Amino acid sequence: MVKKFLFFLCLFIFCAAIVFAFGGRQRAEVVQVTGTVRLVGTALFSEIVITDEETDWYIAQDEIEKLYDFQHRTVTVEGEVTRTEITFANGLNAGIRNELKNIRIIEVHGHL
């Protein structure tokens, strides 16, 4: 009886470890965004942003080269979004920062 109990206890712990290791991961949310590509910030701390009707979508630093040449143009991209809640130093809510990574350019609208 004790052997069966220990066997099932070990089996339960093993299954729980597998679920924790593989089942607990969240899939990244993939979004499609259409908007104008802009360069924001300062010369030392510049960022590429896609601005649609509602929000700014910041492009991850290692991805900015993909969109750098499309400034002031409207593009449609697809990418994984990371949402970060921003707070001021006094603790007040400053909004949400949407950052896109692993982007893929779907369409460049219009022409220069």
Secondary structure, DSSP 8 states (H G I E B T S, - for coil): -HHHHHHHHHHHHHHHHHIIIIIT----EEEEEEEEEEEEE-SSSEEEEEE-SS-EEEE-GGGHHHHGGGTTSEEEEEEEEEEEEEE-TTS-EEEEEEEEEEEEEEEEES--
